[in-house]
């Protein structure tokens, strides 16, 4: 099997898998994060925003990829769709990255001993920060409508149309999508872990506080696990495309054979596929590593099952009532029959 055939299978089956699993996961994330019991938590605003932009980005990335795997690319020959796709992807990936950064910063603020830092973690600030991120991200990537174009040479027929645009795009990817957010996430995650350990060390080891100490240690382990998974997965997946872009930029004047171009195309498409991993698997990561998330998810399922059961019960009840009414009408004696019976 050739690399092109393998790539076509990855584009079709891998993208369909990501689209289905990611859509289900993002929708369940939205249901969990909009629960009334979590509304008072400030970081829920960022987590909800992350789930929404992840869903939009997944659809914008996987649907054209599926068509490309079927040999019917909808962006390679359409400049409008090509520009629009990269604008949605770039804006969505940027917002997703910085919403994760805001979550890390919010965790740090809420874990601080200083009340001045904790007062910076409020719902009002989280709403304003979310709006500010959207306002900054949209104009940042308006340059895609100029720099990106279709009908280019392989392996990227829908990509930056000149070297200047490619350089600007690579710099933006490094600063605001990959290395920049990853570094900030690592710094604030380490600070958060340090704060949690300090809080645990302040607990007096008495009989009355043993249960509290156990809960703190349990939350500490859960937090460490979630942070390590998030940072590792996000960092490993987001740095691949910028590295590949710099490779192509540095070797653009080299004479490349057809086989080398095929290999480079395969590597690029594989990196693009891997870059979608954190956006399609966030729900499953939360489910595996967060007990609070699992508890709220269980309540969501119970509520959904209850609603379905209530609708079924109402349907059965209405049907039974209708049948009883019809039966009563058929067997109800008329006035003439009653008079005849009395006369007899």
C-alpha positions as CSV (number, residue, x, y, z in Angstrom):
1,X,0.0,0.0,0.0
2,X,1.4,3.4,-1.0
3,X,1.7,6.4,1.3
4,X,-1.1,8.2,-0.6
5,X,-3.4,5.3,0.0
6,X,-2.5,5.2,3.7
7,X,-3.0,9.0,3.9
8,X,-6.4,8.7,2.3
9,X,-7.5,6.1,4.9
10,X,-6.2,8.3,7.7
11,X,-8.1,11.3,6.3
12,X,-11.3,9.4,5.9
13,X,-11.5,7.0,8.9
14,X,-9.4,9.0,11.3
15,X,-11.3,12.2,10.6
16,X,-14.6,10.5,10.9
17,X,-13.6,9.0,14.3
18,X,-12.4,12.4,15.6
19,X,-15.5,14.1,14.3
20,X,-17.9,11.6,16.0
21,X,-16.0,11.3,19.3
22,X,-15.1,14.9,19.4
23,X,-18.7,16.1,18.7
24,X,-20.1,13.8,21.4
25,X,-17.4,14.8,23.9
26,X,-17.8,18.5,23.3
27,X,-21.6,18.4,23.6
28,X,-21.3,16.5,26.8
29,X,-18.8,19.0,28.1
30,X,-21.2,21.8,27.4
31,X,-24.0,19.9,29.3
32,X,-21.7,19.4,32.3
33,X,-20.2,22.9,32.4
34,X,-23.7,24.5,32.2
35,X,-25.0,22.7,35.2
36,X,-26.2,25.0,38.0
37,X,-23.9,23.4,40.6
38,X,-20.8,24.5,38.6
39,X,-21.9,28.0,37.6
40,X,-20.2,29.5,40.7
41,X,-16.8,28.1,39.7
42,X,-14.9,30.8,37.8
43,X,-12.9,28.6,35.5
44,X,-16.1,26.9,34.2
45,X,-16.5,29.9,31.9
46,X,-13.1,29.1,30.2
47,X,-13.8,25.4,30.1
48,X,-17.2,26.0,28.5
49,X,-15.6,28.4,25.9
50,X,-12.9,25.8,25.2
51,X,-15.5,23.1,24.5
52,X,-17.5,25.4,22.1
53,X,-14.5,26.5,20.1
54,X,-13.1,22.9,20.0
55,X,-16.3,21.7,18.5
56,X,-16.3,24.4,15.8
57,X,-12.6,23.8,15.1
58,X,-13.1,20.1,14.8
59,X,-15.9,20.5,12.3
60,X,-13.9,23.0,10.2
61,X,-10.9,20.7,10.2
62,X,-12.3,17.2,9.8
63,X,-15.2,17.7,7.3
64,X,-12.9,19.1,4.5
65,X,-10.3,16.4,5.3
66,X,-12.9,13.7,4.9
67,X,-13.9,15.1,1.4
68,X,-10.2,15.3,0.5
69,X,-9.7,11.6,1.5
70,X,-12.6,10.8,-0.8
71,X,-10.9,12.7,-3.7
72,X,-13.3,15.6,-3.6
73,X,-11.4,18.4,-1.9
74,X,-13.7,21.4,-1.2
75,X,-10.9,23.8,-0.2
76,X,-8.0,23.1,-2.6
77,X,-9.8,24.7,-5.6
78,X,-11.9,27.3,-3.8
79,X,-10.1,30.4,-2.6
80,X,-13.1,31.5,-0.5
81,X,-13.5,28.2,1.3
82,X,-9.7,27.9,1.7
83,X,-9.4,31.3,3.4
84,X,-12.5,30.8,5.5
85,X,-11.4,27.4,6.7
86,X,-8.0,28.6,7.9
87,X,-9.6,31.7,9.5
88,X,-11.9,29.5,11.5
89,X,-9.2,27.0,12.4
90,X,-6.6,29.7,13.4
91,X,-9.1,31.7,15.4
92,X,-10.5,28.5,17.1
93,X,-7.2,27.0,17.9
94,X,-6.0,30.3,19.3
95,X,-9.0,30.8,21.5
96,X,-8.8,27.2,22.7
97,X,-5.2,27.6,23.6
98,X,-5.7,30.8,25.5
99,X,-8.9,29.6,27.3
100,X,-6.7,26.8,28.6
101,X,-4.1,29.3,29.7
102,X,-6.8,31.3,31.5
103,X,-7.9,28.1,33.2
104,X,-4.4,27.5,34.5
105,X,-4.1,31.1,35.7
106,X,-7.5,30.9,37.4
107,X,-6.5,27.7,39.2
108,X,-3.4,29.5,40.4
109,X,-5.4,32.4,41.7
110,X,-7.9,30.3,43.5
111,X,-5.2,28.2,45.2
112,X,-3.3,31.2,46.5
113,X,-3.3,32.0,50.3
114,X,-3.4,35.7,49.6
115,X,-7.0,37.0,49.5
116,X,-5.9,39.7,47.1
117,X,-5.0,37.1,44.5
118,X,-8.1,35.1,45.2
119,X,-10.3,38.2,44.7
120,X,-9.0,38.3,41.1
121,X,-10.8,35.1,40.4
122,X,-14.4,36.2,39.8
123,X,-17.2,35.4,37.3
124,X,-17.2,39.0,36.2
125,X,-13.5,38.9,35.4
126,X,-13.8,35.6,33.6
127,X,-16.6,36.9,31.4
128,X,-14.6,40.0,30.5
129,X,-11.5,38.0,29.8
130,X,-13.4,35.6,27.5
131,X,-14.8,38.6,25.5
132,X,-11.4,40.2,25.4
133,X,-9.8,37.0,24.0
134,X,-12.4,36.8,21.3
135,X,-11.9,40.5,20.4
136,X,-8.1,40.0,20.1
137,X,-8.2,36.7,18.3
138,X,-10.5,37.6,15.4
139,X,-8.5,40.6,14.0
140,X,-5.2,38.7,14.6
141,X,-6.1,36.1,12.0
142,X,-7.9,38.4,9.5
143,X,-4.6,38.2,7.6
144,X,-5.6,34.7,6.5
145,X,-7.9,36.3,4.0
146,X,-4.9,37.8,2.3
147,X,-2.1,35.3,3.0
148,X,-3.9,32.0,2.2
149,X,-5.0,30.9,-1.2
150,X,-6.1,27.8,-3.1
151,X,-4.8,26.1,-6.3
152,X,-1.2,26.0,-5.0
153,X,1.3,23.3,-5.7
154,X,1.4,20.1,-3.6
155,X,1.6,19.1,-0.8
156,X,-0.4,22.0,0.4
157,X,-2.7,23.3,-2.3
158,X,-4.6,25.4,0.2
159,X,-1.9,27.3,2.2
160,X,0.1,30.5,2.4
161,X,0.7,31.9,-1.0
162,X,4.2,33.5,-0.5
163,X,7.2,33.3,1.7
164,X,6.4,36.5,3.6
165,X,3.0,35.2,4.6
166,X,4.5,31.8,5.5
167,X,7.0,33.5,7.9
168,X,4.3,35.7,9.5
169,X,2.1,32.6,9.9
170,X,4.8,30.6,11.5
171,X,5.7,33.4,14.0
172,X,2.0,33.7,15.0
173,X,1.7,30.0,15.4
174,X,4.7,29.9,17.7
175,X,3.8,32.9,19.8
176,X,0.0,32.6,20.3
177,X,-0.8,29.0,19.4
178,X,1.9,26.6,20.5
179,X,5.1,27.5,22.5
180,X,3.7,30.7,24.0
181,X,0.6,29.2,25.6
182,X,2.4,26.0,26.5
183,X,5.1,27.9,28.5
184,X,2.5,29.9,30.3
185,X,0.5,26.8,31.1
186,X,3.5,25.0,32.5
187,X,4.5,28.0,34.7
188,X,1.1,28.6,36.3
189,X,0.4,24.8,36.6
190,X,3.7,24.4,38.6
191,X,2.8,27.4,40.7
192,X,-0.7,25.9,41.3
193,X,0.8,22.6,42.4
194,X,3.1,24.4,44.8
195,X,0.2,26.2,46.3
196,X,-1.8,23.0,46.8
197,X,1.1,21.4,48.5
198,X,1.6,24.4,50.8
199,X,-2.1,24.2,51.7
200,X,-1.7,20.5,52.5
201,X,1.3,21.1,54.6
202,X,-0.5,23.7,56.7
203,X,-3.1,21.2,57.9
204,X,-2.5,20.2,61.5
205,X,-2.2,16.4,61.7
206,X,-4.9,15.9,64.4
207,X,-7.6,13.3,64.5
208,X,-10.3,15.9,63.6
209,X,-8.4,17.0,60.5
210,X,-7.3,13.6,59.2
211,X,-10.3,13.4,56.9
212,X,-9.6,16.9,55.6
213,X,-6.0,16.1,55.0
214,X,-7.0,13.0,53.1
215,X,-9.3,15.0,50.8
216,X,-6.5,17.6,50.2
217,X,-4.1,14.8,49.2
218,X,-6.7,13.2,46.9
219,X,-7.5,16.5,45.2
220,X,-3.7,17.2,44.9
221,X,-3.2,13.9,43.1
222,X,-6.2,14.5,40.8
223,X,-5.0,18.0,40.0
224,X,-1.5,16.8,39.2
225,X,-2.8,14.1,36.9
226,X,-5.1,16.4,35.0
227,X,-2.5,19.1,34.6
228,X,0.2,16.7,33.4
229,X,-2.2,15.1,30.9
230,X,-3.4,18.4,29.6
231,X,0.1,20.0,29.3
232,X,1.7,16.9,27.8
233,X,-1.0,16.3,25.2
234,X,-1.4,19.9,24.2
235,X,2.3,20.6,24.0
236,X,3.1,17.5,22.0
237,X,0.3,18.1,19.5
238,X,0.6,21.8,18.9
239,X,4.4,22.1,18.3
240,X,4.4,19.7,15.4
241,X,3.0,21.9,12.7
242,X,5.2,25.0,13.5
243,X,8.2,22.7,13.3
244,X,7.1,21.3,10.0
245,X,6.4,24.8,8.6
246,X,9.9,26.0,9.6
247,X,11.4,22.9,7.9
248,X,9.5,23.6,4.6
249,X,10.5,27.3,4.9
250,X,14.2,26.4,5.3
251,X,14.1,23.8,2.4
252,X,11.9,25.7,0.0
253,X,14.8,26.3,-2.5
254,X,15.9,22.6,-2.4
255,X,15.3,20.4,-5.3
256,X,12.9,17.7,-4.1
257,X,11.9,14.4,-5.8
258,X,8.4,13.2,-6.2
259,X,9.0,10.6,-3.5
260,X,10.3,13.3,-1.1
261,X,7.3,15.5,-1.8
262,X,5.0,12.5,-1.1
263,X,6.7,11.8,2.2
264,X,6.5,15.4,3.2
265,X,2.9,15.6,2.4
266,X,2.3,12.4,4.4
267,X,4.1,13.8,7.4
268,X,2.3,17.1,7.2
269,X,-1.1,15.5,7.0
270,X,-0.2,13.2,9.9
271,X,0.9,16.2,12.0
272,X,-2.4,18.0,11.2
273,X,-4.3,14.9,12.3
274,X,-2.3,14.6,15.6
275,X,-2.8,18.3,16.2
276,X,-6.5,17.7,16.5
277,X,-6.1,15.1,19.3
278,X,-6.5,17.5,22.3
279,X,-9.6,19.0,20.7
280,X,-11.3,15.7,20.2
281,X,-10.3,14.0,23.5
282,X,-10.8,16.7,26.1
283,X,-14.0,15.1,27.4
284,X,-12.4,11.7,27.8
285,X,-9.4,13.2,29.5
286,X,-11.7,15.0,32.0
287,X,-13.7,11.8,32.5
288,X,-10.6,9.7,33.3
289,X,-8.8,12.2,35.5
290,X,-11.5,14.3,37.2
291,X,-13.8,12.8,39.9
292,X,-15.9,16.0,40.1
293,X,-16.4,15.9,36.3
294,X,-17.5,12.2,36.5
295,X,-20.0,13.0,39.3
296,X,-21.5,15.9,37.3
297,X,-21.6,13.7,34.2
298,X,-23.4,11.0,36.0
299,X,-26.0,13.6,37.1
300,X,-26.4,14.7,33.5
301,X,-27.1,11.2,32.4
302,X,-29.6,10.6,35.2
303,X,-31.4,13.8,34.3
304,X,-31.5,12.9,30.6
305,X,-32.8,9.4,31.4
306,X,-35.4,10.9,33.7
307,X,-36.6,13.3,31.0
308,X,-36.8,10.5,28.5
309,X,-38.6,8.3,31.0
310,X,-41.0,11.1,31.8
311,X,-41.9,11.7,28.2
312,X,-42.5,8.0,27.7
313,X,-44.6,7.8,30.8
314,X,-46.7,10.8,29.7
315,X,-47.1,9.2,26.3
316,X,-48.2,5.9,27.7
317,X,-50.5,7.7,30.2
318,X,-52.1,9.9,27.5
319,X,-52.6,6.8,25.3
320,X,-54.2,4.9,28.1
321,X,-56.5,7.8,28.9
322,X,-57.5,8.0,25.3
323,X,-58.3,4.3,25.2
324,X,-60.3,4.4,28.4
325,X,-62.3,7.4,27.1
326,X,-63.1,5.7,23.8
327,X,-64.1,2.6,25.6
328,X,-66.4,4.5,28.0
329,X,-68.0,6.3,25.1
330,X,-68.8,3.0,23.4
331,X,-70.3,1.3,26.4
332,X,-72.1,4.3,27.9
333,X,-75.9,3.7,27.6
334,X,-78.0,6.2,25.8
335,X,-81.1,7.9,27.3
336,X,-83.5,6.0,25.0
337,X,-82.0,2.7,26.2
338,X,-82.3,3.7,29.8
339,X,-86.0,4.6,29.3
340,X,-86.7,1.4,27.5
341,X,-85.1,-0.5,30.3
342,X,-87.2,1.3,32.9
343,X,-90.4,0.6,31.0
344,X,-89.6,-3.1,31.0
